[in-house]
Amino acid sequence: LYRLALTLWGPREALTAAALLAFYLTFGVPSAIMALAPDLLMIAPHIAALWLAAAKRPAWSGAVAALAFLTNTKGIFVLAACVLWNPTAALWTLAGFAFPVALHLALVDYQNALQSYWTQVWDWGFTYSRQTFIANPLREGLTRSLAWAGFHLTAVLAAIVALRSKHEPRLFAWLLLSALAVAAGFRFFPRYYFQLLPVVVLLAARGLTLLNRKYAIALLLLLTIPLARYGPRYVQLAAGDTSWRDLAMSNDSRAAATQLTAQARPGDTLLVYGYRPDIYMLTRIPAGTRFLDSQPLNGVLADRHLTNSEVLYPAIAAHNRAELLTTAPTFLVDGLGPYNPALALTTLADLRPWLAQYEPIGHTPGTVIYRRRTTAPSSTEPSSPGTR
């Protein structure tokens, strides 16, 4: 972002843009690191693609936009911004974009994974984007956007100054496309706003340098709002205090991992049911199947499965469960059933004979831990969390 601002304006804007981005990402990154979200990973190629467009290197701009696209499908909005930045060189931009995408598809096809890629990225993605669980997306989007603007008040107000002081059609187009990307899917998760952050911060850097010193300092003092709101959490964590709500599931995963590692032996494998990838990391037990969470097995998306049981992929899930029957991981961890009993592992009727090979060996408030039996089971089903 420093390089982009330097290309457009000068060193004052460049340093301001870099500092603002660093400040806001300090508070934005933690919300996205349980799974390193594609929205966060795309920030670097997103900014780099626009920098290359501003530097009049359209082919390279398209190529880096392709990296953004292959990281997150919302990268298509990055490509659009690059094309609009240099409309006379649009063919070069599109050619640069096409090459990495074609290379990627060729590599996937070489690995005989083209069908899986289509299913997991595009088929699932289209269904996901069409099915929001939010009852009133317009109200939710307005509420969350106002909250985001309040948190980033310094950047938002300074960006308005930049847009009002001088007509910036290319930056305005980038801003509009980024806002559309945030709204796509009608969910408005905080991590979606990572797509909007670079252009807002860039405009803010310009706005702050245009303001006189008194007003610029006044806007910068508004940075104390996020600092005061979330800064104490960093001190709390640094002091070792993890007894707060946001870390409840993380602490539960650590408790489950402690029980697992106490019983695991070399060669053991694991299946975690529920969106709990940290359990794999904490135990270092290899995955026993290619299914790393519950979504491909029950067809319920993780963005809602703690409170909602709507199945969006019944056919795909049934096919995946049939494949699961051919596997035999040593341990099973049901990290979803204790939160939503309707989606417990034991509720899947077609898996019950397979589950009979397992017995519960431990639990935490948020997990039930099973181990593959070494002797024949005495009953046809393992105990469920409610009858353990």
N, C-alpha and C positions, 0 to 999 in steps of 0.2 A: 504493500500500500504506500510505503514511503516512495518507492520508485515511480508509482503511478502519479502521486501528487507532485513529485518533482518534475515529471514530464509535462504535466498540465500547467503548473504554476511556478513553484520555487521551493527553496529549502525550508522556509518557515511553515508552509502548508504541509510539506512532506514530514517534518518532524512532529507536527501537531497531529497529523493523521495516524502516524505510527504509535504515538503515545496514547491517543484515545482508543485505538483498537486494542492495544495491550491492556489498558485499564478495563475495558468492558469485557474482554475475553477472560480476564481473571475471574469474573463473576459468572460468565456464561458457560465456560467449559465444564465445571463440576456437574451441571445438570445433564450432561450428555455423555458421561464417561463410564456408566455402568456397561453399556455397549457403546463403543466409540461410534457415535451416530454418523451416518453419511452426510447429514447436514453440516456437521462440524468438520469432517474430513474434506468437504468440498470447498471450504473457505480458501485454501491456498491456491488451487487451480482456478477458482472463480476470479480471485483478484489478479492472478498472473495473466489470465486470458484477456482481461480488460486493459491491463498495463501494456500488453503486446499490441492490442488494438490501437491504443493511444500512441504507441511508439511507431505506428504505421508498419507493422509486421503482420499482415492479415493471415497469412498461411499458418504461421506459428500460433497466432491467436486462436485460430480454429482448432489446431491440434491440441492446445492446452484446454480449450473448451470441451474437446472430446474426453480428456481425462476427467474433467468435472462431470460430464455426462455418464461416464462409465463408473464413477464413484456414486453418483446419485442421479436418478432419471430427471430430476429437476434441473440438471445441468443444461437441458434444452433451452431454458430461459437465459442461461449464460451465453449460449451460442447466438440466440436472437439479439442479445445486447451487443455482441461483437459485430454481428452483421449490420445492425443499425448504426454502429459507430463509424464504420467505413462502408457505406452502401455501394460506392463505386468499385470496391474490391470484394464484393460479396462472394463472387465465384472462388476467389482465392481462399477466403475464410471457410467456405463450405468444403473445398477440396482438402484443406488442412484438417478439417473435422472428420471427413470421410475416411482418411487413411488409417488413423488409430482405431476407429470403430471397426473397419473392415479387418484389420489385423487381429483385433480382439475376437471377432466372430470366427475367423479362420482358426485361431488357437483353440477356442472352445470346441469347434467342430472337430479338430484334430484329436481332442481328448474325448470325443464321442459324448459330449455333454451339452450339445445344442438344444436338445429337447428339454433337458432339465433347466438350462438357462432360461429358455422361453417360459417354462412353467413357473419357476421361482421368481423371476424378475418381472416378466411382463404379464403373464396370466394372473398371478397373484397381485401384482401391482395395480392392474386395471380394476380388478375386483375391489381391492383395498380403497382405491381413490373414489370409487362410486358409492361406497358404503360407510358413511360417517355415523358414529354412534351419538353424536351431539344432537339433541332435540331441536335446538334453535341455533343453527350455525351463524346466522347473521348477528344475533345478539352476542354469541360467544366470541365471534371474531372482533366485534367492536370493543367488547370488554377487555379482551386480552391485548388487543392492539393499543388501547388507551393505557393499559398497565405497562406495556413495553415502552410506550412513548414516555410515560412518567418516569420509569427507571432510567431511560436514556435521555432525560430532558435536556441536558446540556447539548448533546449531539443533535437532537431534533430541532431545537430552537435555532441553533447555529446553522443547521442545514437550510432552514427556512430563509434565514438571512442571505445565504448564498444564492438560493433560487430566486429571491426577489431582487437582489442587487444586479444580477446580470443573467440574461437568458442563457440557459445551458441546456439545449435540446437533447444532446446525447446523454448527459447525466440524468436529465428528467426521464428519458426513455428507459434508461437502466433502472432508475428508481421505480418506475411503474411496473416494469417486468419483474423486478424482485418482489414487489408487493403482491403481484399476481401469483408468483411462486409460493409465497407464504400462504395464500388463501386456497391454493389447489388442494383438494381433498376435504376441505371444510372441517379441519380439526384444530388448527391454530395452536399446536403444541409449542412450548417455548423454544425448542430447538429449531423449529421452522424459521424463526426470525434470524437465524444465522445468515440466511440468504439476503436479508435486508440490511444487515449491519455494515458491510463494507461500503456501500454507496452512501449510506447516511453519514458514516464517520468521515468519508472523504469530503462530502459537501460541508460537514461541520468544520473540518479543518480550514476550508476556504472561508466559511462564514466568520470564524473566529479571527482570522487575520484581516478581514475587511472591517470589523468593528473597531471602534476606538478602544483604547486600553481599559477604560472604566467599565464599559459594557462587557468586554471580553472576560475581565476578571469576575464580574458578576455571574456570567454564565458558567465559568469554570468552578465557581463556588458551589454550584448546584451538584457537582460531582460528589459532594459530601452526603447527598441523599442515598445513593447505593452504598457508599462507603460505611455510613452509619447503620444502614439496614442490614448489611450482610458481613461487614468487616469483623464484628465480634465472633461470628461463627468460625472464622479462621483461627482466632485466638483460642477459642474453645477446643477446636480439633487439635491444635498444636499442643495444648495442655493435656491431650489424651482423653478428653471427655467425649464419648460417643453415644451418650444416653439421650439422644433426641430423635424425634419422630422420623426425620428424613433418612436416618440410618437404621431403622428398625428391621427392614428386610435384609440389609447387609449384615447386621449383627446375627440375624437368624441363620443366614447362609454360613457364617463362620462357625456357629454352634453345630450345624449339620456337618460341615467339613471336618470338624474335630472328631465327631463320632465316626465318620467314614475312614479317616486316615488311621484311626486307632485299630481298625479291623482289616484294612486293606493289605493285600500282599502283592508282591511283584507279579505282573501278568493280569491282574484284575482290571476290569473295565466298568464303565459307568454310563447310565442313561439318566439324564435329568429331565423330568417332565414338569413343564412350567417354565416361564422365562427367567431362569436363574443361572445365567452363564458363569457367574462368579464362583459357583460351586466347583465347576471344572477347574478353574484357575487355582482356587484355594487348596483343592485336594491333589491336583496334578495326576489324577487318575484318567487314563486315556478314555475317549469316547468309545462305547461299545457298539454304536450304530452310527449311521450318517445323519440321524435326526438329533439335533442338539437342543430342542425344546419341544413344547407341546403343540405348537401351532400346526406343523405338518401332520400331526397325528390325530388331532381332534377338529381341525378346521376353524378354530376360534382364534381371532387375532389377539395378540398380547396387549394391544392398546386398550382392551376392554375386558379381558378375561377374568380379572379379579372380581368383577361384579356382574358381568353379562355372559350369557351362555349361547349367544347366537352363532350358529355354524354357517360359515360363508363358503367353505370348500368341502362339502360332504363327500364328493366322489374322489377328490385327490386324497383326502384324509383316509378314506376306506382303503384306497390302493396302498398308501404308505403303511397302514397298520398290517396289511397282508404281508408286506415286506418285513415289517418288524418281527413277525412270527418266526422268521427264519434266522433270527439273531438270538444271542444268549449273553447279554451283558451280566457281569457279576453282581453289580448293585443297581437298584432302581431308586431314584429319589423323586417322590411326588411332592413337588414344591408348589402345586396349584390347589389340590384338593382341600387343604386346611383353610384356604381363603375362599374358595368357591366349591362347596361340596358337590354341586351339580356337575362339575368338570373333573372330579377326582379320577385318578387312573382306574380305580375299580369299577367305575360306571360304564366303561367301554365293554359292552357285552361280547364282542368278537375277540377280545383279548383275555377273557377270563380263564380259559384253559391254559393259556400261556402264562398268565399271572399265577396260576396254581403252583408253578415251579418255584415261586418266591415266597419268602416269609418275612414279616416285619421284624426288624432287629433294633429299631430305635426311632425316635421322633423328636422334633422340636415344635414350638408353637406354630411354625409355618411349613414344616416338612414331615413326611413319613418316609422312613428309610427301609428298603427291602434288600434282602440278599438272596441269591439263587440257592436253593436247597441242595444239600449234599446227599440227602436221602429222599425217597419218594414221599410226596405230601400225604398227610392223613385225611385231607379234605380236598374238595375240588376247587376251592377258591381261597385266596389269601384273605386275611382279616382286613376289613376296611377301616379307615380312620375312626368311624363312628362306633365300631364294634370291637376295636382293638382291646 
